[in-house]
Amino acid sequence: MRITLYNPLTAYESMTGIGRMPLGLIALAALCSANGFEQITVIDDDARRDDKDFAKRIAETDPDVVALTTWLGGFPDIKRLRRVLPGTVPIVVGGALATVIPEFHLYQGADIVIAGEGSVFLDVLQSIKKSRSFLTHTIHHQSSKLVPSAIESLDLTLGYPFFPMDIYKNKWPGGKRGGMIITTIGCPCNCPFCTPNLMGGFRTRPLASIQKEVAFLQREYGMEDFYIADATFTADAIHAKGVCGIMKEAGVTWFCETRADRLVEGIAETMANSNCRGVLLGLESASLKIDEGLRGGKSKEKVARAIKMLRRFGITPGVFVLFGLPGETAETIAETLAFIKEMNISCSPNVLFPIPGTPIWKMAEEKGLLSSLEDYLFRLNKYNEKNRAFVSVPGMCEASPDVIEKAVRDVWRHNETVKGW
């Protein structure tokens, strides 16, 4: 069975220079390979930053099945792809957005939607292989009987060879070859605007699998510096220390994201001793009012303590902020900007846009701020880090879009004056 995996082009392009490896599709390829499906072709237009003639190029792979992921874009490609592919070739769509609004993707032209983790895709392939046919307009939900470790215990080294790895060997600052890995899935924190748990709860990957993956990426692709793309790296301190041991033994440098209230001195010292060079902390807002609305845990006092601790151990800190949260005003934005400047810290500015499936999305719906799902998702499809306020939703807070856009520009100007990583 010939399987073509497609990663659609999105408008999003990071201003930090950190490229993205499609870890979900890599896991899907590993799952297929581990179960005897070896005829896999990958087309990653998001990494190429070009989707010219994408449907024609996919059709030329002569697939029996086409699977693609959609997140902040990609779903408009489904209709164009359906017009080119024979009706006998099913288009399978998965990912977090497909999980929470599967019917929308069927409307766009998908034949099968995977609502849940990618391991359900294996059931779809085996069904098609057995019957040589498929039921169109179907949603395959993750079964409660599915073994939870089906994805996190995968040998991801089986998936990488199918991908254009030269594209992903990013040159981080310092000229090192870099890549991305994950050591956990999901997040235990459940922030109301965030998405890690839309497809399942928090789990850790086996340390042996992580060690094998790091060694493989070093040996086969020369990767020496890693972005650990966990939502909260130190959510499980014991597991995080185990990962630190792997990175130290491998002799690679790395950086990650976590929360200030999940970072204690012992783990920070262990991270420093294992070549961790940077940590991005979730601040979101320096306003106590905003932090309480987010169920607490990210107060500026906790973040300030974590910043000082990281610097003491020689790790470069940075922070995420999220402008436009409920309760945001010009005054709370000024508080956040003042804190960033006071701490003299590099900052990644973001603007809130409600994501389907999150509590913030439900709040926006209840307020009547989202008149058309399709129109809003097409706006999300054009989301770009250089134009974050494009998809802000008026009415989510008191601060005007102009004030929020100015705050983003102020942060980027500030970043030019501080040490980043």
C-alpha positions in Angstrom: 0.0 0.0 0.0 1.4 3.4 -1.1 0.9 6.1 1.5 1.6 9.8 1.0 2.0 12.0 4.0 1.5 15.7 3.4 2.4 18.7 5.6 0.7 21.7 4.1 2.2 25.1 3.8 1.0 27.6 6.5 1.4 31.3 6.6 3.2 31.0 10.0 6.9 31.7 9.8 8.9 32.2 13.0 10.8 35.4 13.5 13.2 33.5 15.8 14.6 31.4 13.0 13.6 28.1 14.8 12.4 25.8 12.1 9.8 23.2 12.7 10.0 19.4 12.3 6.5 17.8 11.8 6.9 15.5 14.8 3.3 14.2 14.5 3.8 13.1 10.9 7.2 11.6 11.8 5.5 9.6 14.5 2.8 8.5 12.0 5.5 7.3 9.6 7.2 5.4 12.4 3.8 3.8 13.3 3.3 2.7 9.7 6.8 1.4 9.3 6.7 -0.5 12.5 3.5 -2.3 11.3 4.7 -3.3 7.8 3.6 -0.3 5.8 6.9 0.7 4.2 5.9 2.4 0.9 5.7 5.9 2.4 6.3 9.2 0.5 6.5 12.5 2.4 5.9 16.0 1.0 6.6 18.8 3.5 5.6 22.0 1.8 5.6 23.9 5.2 9.3 23.2 5.6 10.0 24.0 1.9 7.9 27.2 2.3 6.4 26.6 -1.1 3.2 24.7 -2.2 3.2 25.4 -5.9 1.4 22.5 -7.7 1.1 20.6 -4.5 -1.9 18.6 -5.5 -0.3 17.6 -8.8 2.9 16.5 -6.9 0.9 14.4 -4.5 -1.0 12.8 -7.3 2.2 11.9 -9.1 3.2 9.7 -6.1 0.4 7.4 -7.2 -0.9 7.0 -3.7 -3.4 4.5 -2.3 -4.0 6.8 0.7 -3.1 10.4 1.3 -2.9 11.7 4.9 -2.4 15.2 6.0 -2.4 17.2 9.2 -4.1 20.5 9.7 -3.4 23.1 12.4 -3.2 26.8 11.8 -3.8 26.2 8.1 -3.8 23.5 5.5 -7.5 22.7 5.5 -8.2 24.8 2.3 -5.9 22.3 0.5 -8.3 19.5 1.1 -10.8 20.7 -1.6 -8.0 21.3 -4.1 -6.5 17.9 -3.5 -9.9 16.2 -3.8 -10.4 17.7 -7.3 -7.1 16.1 -8.5 -7.1 12.7 -6.8 -9.2 9.8 -8.1 -12.2 9.1 -5.9 -10.8 5.7 -5.1 -7.9 7.4 -3.1 -9.1 8.4 0.4 -8.0 11.7 1.9 -7.4 11.2 5.6 -7.0 14.2 7.9 -5.8 14.3 11.5 -4.3 16.6 14.1 -5.6 18.6 17.0 -7.9 20.8 14.9 -9.4 17.8 13.1 -10.0 16.2 16.5 -12.1 19.0 17.9 -14.0 19.9 14.7 -14.0 16.8 12.6 -17.2 17.6 10.7 -15.7 20.8 9.4 -12.9 18.8 7.7 -15.4 16.4 6.2 -17.2 19.5 4.7 -13.9 20.6 3.2 -13.6 17.3 1.3 -11.9 14.9 3.6 -13.1 11.3 3.3 -11.9 10.1 6.7 -11.1 12.2 9.8 -9.0 10.9 12.7 -10.4 12.3 15.9 -7.7 11.5 18.4 -4.1 10.4 18.3 -2.5 9.1 15.1 -2.4 5.5 16.2 -6.1 5.3 15.0 -4.6 5.7 11.5 -3.3 2.2 11.7 -6.8 0.8 12.1 -7.8 2.8 9.0 -5.0 1.4 6.9 -5.6 -2.1 8.0 -9.3 -1.8 7.2 -8.5 -0.4 3.7 -5.9 -3.1 3.0 -8.3 -5.8 4.0 -11.4 -4.7 2.1 -9.7 -2.7 -0.7 -12.4 0.0 -0.1 -13.3 2.6 2.4 -16.4 4.4 3.7 -16.3 8.0 2.8 -17.3 10.8 5.2 -16.4 8.9 8.3 -14.9 9.9 11.6 -12.7 7.5 13.4 -12.6 8.3 17.1 -9.9 7.1 19.4 -11.2 4.1 21.3 -11.1 4.1 25.1 -9.7 0.6 24.6 -6.6 1.9 22.7 -3.4 1.3 24.6 -2.4 4.8 25.8 1.3 4.1 25.1 0.8 3.4 21.4 2.2 6.7 20.4 4.6 7.6 23.2 6.4 4.3 23.1 7.0 4.4 19.4 10.6 4.0 18.0 10.6 7.4 16.2 13.9 6.5 14.4 11.8 4.4 12.1 10.0 7.6 10.8 12.9 10.0 10.2 14.3 8.3 7.1 11.2 9.1 5.1 11.5 12.8 5.7 13.7 15.5 4.0 16.0 15.8 7.0 18.4 18.3 5.4 15.6 20.9 5.5 15.2 20.4 9.3 18.9 20.6 10.2 18.5 24.2 11.3 21.5 26.3 12.1 20.9 27.7 15.6 22.9 30.6 16.9 26.5 29.5 17.1 26.3 27.6 13.8 25.4 24.2 15.3 23.1 21.8 13.4 19.9 21.7 15.4 16.7 19.7 15.5 13.5 19.1 17.6 12.4 16.3 19.9 9.7 15.8 22.4 10.2 13.9 25.7 6.6 14.2 27.0 3.1 14.4 25.4 0.4 16.8 26.6 0.6 19.0 29.7 -0.7 18.8 33.2 -1.4 22.5 33.5 -4.6 23.0 31.4 -4.2 26.7 30.7 -7.5 27.9 29.2 -6.0 29.2 26.0 -3.7 26.3 25.2 -3.9 23.1 23.1 -1.5 20.3 24.3 -4.3 18.2 25.8 -6.8 18.4 23.0 -5.7 14.8 21.9 -5.0 13.2 25.3 -3.6 13.8 28.8 0.0 14.2 30.0 2.4 11.3 29.5 6.1 10.8 29.5 8.1 9.0 26.8 10.4 6.1 27.8 13.9 7.3 28.5 15.4 4.5 26.4 13.4 5.7 23.3 14.6 9.2 23.8 18.2 8.1 24.2 18.0 6.1 21.0 16.4 9.0 19.1 19.0 11.5 20.2 21.9 9.2 19.3 20.3 8.5 15.9 19.8 12.2 15.1 23.4 12.8 16.1 24.8 9.9 14.1 22.7 10.1 10.9 22.1 13.9 10.6 24.8 15.6 12.6 22.4 17.3 15.0 24.3 18.8 18.0 21.7 21.2 19.4 18.1 20.3 20.3 14.9 22.2 21.0 12.9 20.0 23.4 9.4 21.0 22.3 7.6 19.8 25.4 4.8 22.0 26.6 6.3 22.0 30.1 9.7 20.2 30.2 9.9 20.0 34.0 6.3 18.9 34.6 7.6 15.5 35.8 10.9 16.4 37.6 12.1 12.8 37.8 11.6 12.2 34.1 13.2 15.6 33.3 16.3 14.7 35.3 16.5 11.4 33.3 16.4 13.4 30.0 19.1 15.7 31.4 21.3 12.6 31.9 20.7 11.6 28.2 21.6 15.0 26.9 24.7 15.2 29.1 25.9 11.7 28.0 25.3 12.7 24.3 27.4 15.8 24.7 24.7 18.0 23.0 23.4 21.4 23.9 19.7 22.0 24.2 16.9 24.4 25.2 13.3 24.0 26.3 10.1 25.6 27.6 8.6 25.3 31.1 6.6 27.1 33.8 8.2 29.1 36.7 6.1 27.2 39.2 7.4 23.9 37.9 11.1 24.9 38.1 12.9 24.3 41.4 16.6 24.9 42.1 17.5 21.2 42.1 16.2 20.6 38.6 17.6 23.9 37.3 21.1 22.9 38.5 20.8 19.5 36.8 19.7 21.1 33.6 22.7 23.5 33.7 25.1 20.6 34.3 23.7 18.8 31.2 24.4 21.6 28.7 21.0 23.3 28.8 21.6 26.7 27.3 18.2 28.3 27.4 14.7 28.1 28.9 11.6 29.9 27.8 9.2 30.5 30.7 5.4 31.1 30.3 4.7 34.6 31.8 1.7 35.5 29.6 1.1 38.7 31.7 2.7 40.5 34.6 -0.7 41.6 35.8 -2.0 39.8 39.0 -5.5 40.2 37.7 -4.7 38.4 34.5 -2.8 35.7 36.3 -5.6 35.0 38.6 -7.9 34.7 35.6 -5.6 32.0 34.3 -5.9 30.0 37.5 -2.6 31.4 38.8 0.8 29.9 38.8 2.5 32.3 36.5 2.8 35.4 38.7 5.6 37.9 37.9 7.1 37.1 41.3 7.5 33.4 40.5 8.8 34.2 37.0 11.3 36.7 38.4 12.5 34.1 40.8 12.9 31.6 38.0 14.7 34.1 35.8 17.3 34.9 38.5 17.8 31.2 39.3 18.4 30.3 35.7 20.9 33.1 35.3 22.7 32.0 38.4 23.3 28.6 36.8 24.4 30.1 33.5 21.2 29.3 31.6 19.8 32.1 29.4 16.1 32.7 30.2 13.4 34.1 28.0 9.6 34.5 28.4 6.4 34.1 26.5 3.8 36.8 26.8 0.2 36.6 25.6 -1.5 39.9 24.9 -5.3 40.2 24.7 -6.3 37.8 27.4 -9.7 38.4 29.1 -9.4 41.3 31.4 -6.5 42.8 29.4 -6.4 46.6 29.3 -3.9 49.2 28.2 -2.8 49.3 31.9 -2.2 45.6 32.2 -0.2 45.6 29.0 1.9 48.5 30.4 2.6 46.3 33.5 3.8 43.5 31.3 6.1 45.7 29.2 7.5 47.3 32.4 8.3 43.9 33.9 10.1 42.7 30.7 12.2 45.8 30.6 12.9 45.6 34.4 14.1 42.0 34.1 16.0 42.9 30.9 14.9 39.7 29.3 14.2 38.4 25.8 10.5 37.9 25.1 8.4 36.1 22.5 5.2 38.1 22.1 1.9 36.4 21.2 -1.6 37.7 20.7 -4.6 35.7 21.9 -6.7 34.0 19.3 -9.3 31.5 20.5 -8.5 28.0 19.4 -11.4 25.5 18.9 -11.7 23.1 21.8 -10.2 25.4 24.4 -12.1 27.1 27.3 -11.2 30.5 25.7 -13.0 29.3 22.5 -16.1 28.5 24.5 -16.0 31.9 26.1 -15.7 33.6 22.7 -18.7 31.6 21.4 -20.8 32.4 24.5 -20.0 36.1 24.0 -21.1 35.8 20.3 -17.7 37.0 19.1 -17.3 34.3 16.4 -20.0 34.7 13.8 -18.6 32.3 11.2 -16.4 29.3 12.0 -15.2 29.0 8.4 -14.4 32.7 8.1 -12.5 32.6 11.4 -10.5 29.5 10.5 -9.5 31.0 7.1 -8.2 34.0 9.1 -6.2 31.6 11.3 -4.9 30.0 8.1 -3.2 33.4 7.4 -1.7 33.6 10.9 1.9 34.8 10.8 4.3 35.7 13.6 5.0 39.0 11.8 1.3 39.9 11.9 0.0 38.4 15.1 -2.9 40.8 15.7 -4.4 39.8 12.3 -6.5 37.2 14.0 -7.2 38.9 17.3 -10.9 38.9 18.2 -12.3 42.3 19.2 -14.3 42.0 22.4 -12.1 39.4 24.1 -10.7 42.2 26.2 -10.8 45.9 26.7 -7.5 46.7 25.1 -7.9 47.7 21.4 -6.2 45.9 18.6 -4.1 49.0 18.0 -2.8 49.0 21.6 -2.0 45.2 21.3 -0.2 45.6 18.0 1.9 48.5 19.4 2.8 46.3 22.4 4.0 43.5 20.1 6.2 46.0 18.2 7.5 47.4 21.5 8.6 43.9 22.6 10.5 43.3 19.3 12.3 46.6 19.7 13.1 45.7 23.3 14.5 42.3 22.1 17.1 44.1 20.0 18.7 45.5 23.2 19.0 42.3 25.2 20.8 39.0 25.0 18.7 36.3 23.4 19.4 32.7 22.6 
